[in-house]
Each structure stands twice: as C-alpha cells, then as structure tokens.
Amino acid sequence: MIIERTFYAIQCDSCKIKAKNYEGRVFWQDKSRSREEAIESEWHEEKDKHYCPECYSFDELKTT
C-alpha cells in the first residue's frame, strides 16, 4: 500500500540549508513544530523568512 503524507521543513532563505534539531531530524508533520524546532536550533525568523545561524547574526547591543 502506498500512503501519501505531507511533511514540513524550514529552509534558510539565504543559503537554502534545512533546519535540523539536535537529533538531526529535518521534517515535521506540522508547520508550527518545524518553526519551533528551527527557533530552538538558533534560527532567526523575520516576517515569513527564515535564516540559519550562519546567515544571520544578532547584535546583542541593538534593542528592537
């Protein structure tokens, strides 16, 4: 039997790598979980764009 399923991943809008959690998992069954895992892995979300830690640097002195 073939079953079709949809999975979600977060991809860096700059370098195109996919976010991984600490276990190396990339795909999730829902959008919110993929977003949560990326944020926990130090990814940055700005509007509808996502950036890996290599492509985004946060200025700790800057207040927003």
C-alpha contacts under 8 A as a table, 3 or more apart, distances in Angstrom:
res1	aa1	res2	aa2	distance
6	T	29	Q	6.86
7	F	27	F	5.79
7	F	28	W	5.36
7	F	29	Q	4.86
7	F	30	D	6.75
8	Y	27	F	5.30
8	Y	28	W	5.11
8	Y	29	Q	6.13
8	Y	30	D	6.14
8	Y	31	K	5.82
8	Y	34	S	6.36
9	A	18	K	6.69
9	A	19	A	6.99
9	A	26	V	5.99
9	A	27	F	4.92
9	A	28	W	6.40
9	A	31	K	7.58
9	A	34	S	5.65
9	A	35	R	7.99
10	I	18	K	5.62
10	I	19	A	5.54
10	I	26	V	7.97
10	I	34	S	6.29
10	I	35	R	6.69
10	I	38	A	6.85
10	I	50	H	7.18
11	Q	16	K	5.43
11	Q	17	I	5.52
11	Q	18	K	4.29
11	Q	19	A	6.19
11	Q	50	H	6.80
11	Q	51	Y	7.72
12	C	15	C	5.71
12	C	16	K	4.59
12	C	17	I	5.51
12	C	18	K	6.28
12	C	19	A	7.52
12	C	49	K	7.73
12	C	50	H	5.26
12	C	51	Y	4.65
12	C	52	C	5.60
13	D	16	K	5.74
13	D	49	K	6.17
13	D	50	H	5.73
13	D	51	Y	5.97
14	S	51	Y	6.61
14	S	55	C	6.64
15	C	55	C	7.23
17	I	52	C	7.76
18	K	26	V	6.71
19	A	26	V	6.04
19	A	37	E	7.80
19	A	38	A	5.53
19	A	41	S	7.52
19	A	43	W	7.69
19	A	52	C	7.23
20	K	23	E	7.48
20	K	24	G	5.05
20	K	25	R	5.27
20	K	26	V	4.75
20	K	37	E	7.49
20	K	38	A	6.90
20	K	41	S	7.23
21	N	24	G	5.22
21	N	25	R	5.47
21	N	26	V	6.84
21	N	37	E	5.92
21	N	38	A	6.99
21	N	40	E	7.72
21	N	41	S	6.13
22	Y	25	R	7.48
22	Y	41	S	7.45
26	V	34	S	8.00
27	F	34	S	7.06
28	W	31	K	7.26
28	W	33	R	6.46
28	W	34	S	5.59
29	Q	33	R	7.50
29	Q	34	S	7.96
30	D	33	R	5.61
30	D	34	S	6.60
31	K	34	S	5.25
31	K	35	R	6.29
32	S	35	R	5.08
32	S	36	E	6.16
33	R	36	E	5.01
33	R	37	E	6.13
34	S	37	E	5.25
34	S	38	A	6.26
35	R	38	A	5.20
35	R	39	I	6.28
36	E	39	I	5.22
36	E	40	E	6.20
37	E	40	E	5.09
37	E	41	S	6.24
38	A	41	S	5.00
38	A	42	E	6.61
38	A	43	W	5.33
38	A	44	H	7.94
39	I	42	E	5.16
39	I	43	W	4.85
39	I	44	H	6.40
39	I	45	E	7.57
40	E	43	W	7.21
42	E	52	C	7.30
42	E	53	P	6.10
43	W	50	H	6.91
43	W	51	Y	5.68
43	W	52	C	4.74
43	W	53	P	5.53
44	H	50	H	5.67
44	H	51	Y	5.14
44	H	52	C	6.54
44	H	53	P	7.32
44	H	56	Y	7.04
45	E	48	D	6.98
45	E	49	K	5.75
45	E	50	H	4.54
45	E	51	Y	6.47
46	E	49	K	5.26
46	E	50	H	6.34
51	Y	54	E	7.92
51	Y	55	C	5.92
51	Y	56	Y	5.89
52	C	55	C	5.44
52	C	56	Y	6.27
53	P	56	Y	5.30
53	P	57	S	6.79
54	E	57	S	7.47
59	D	62	K	5.44
60	E	63	T	7.65
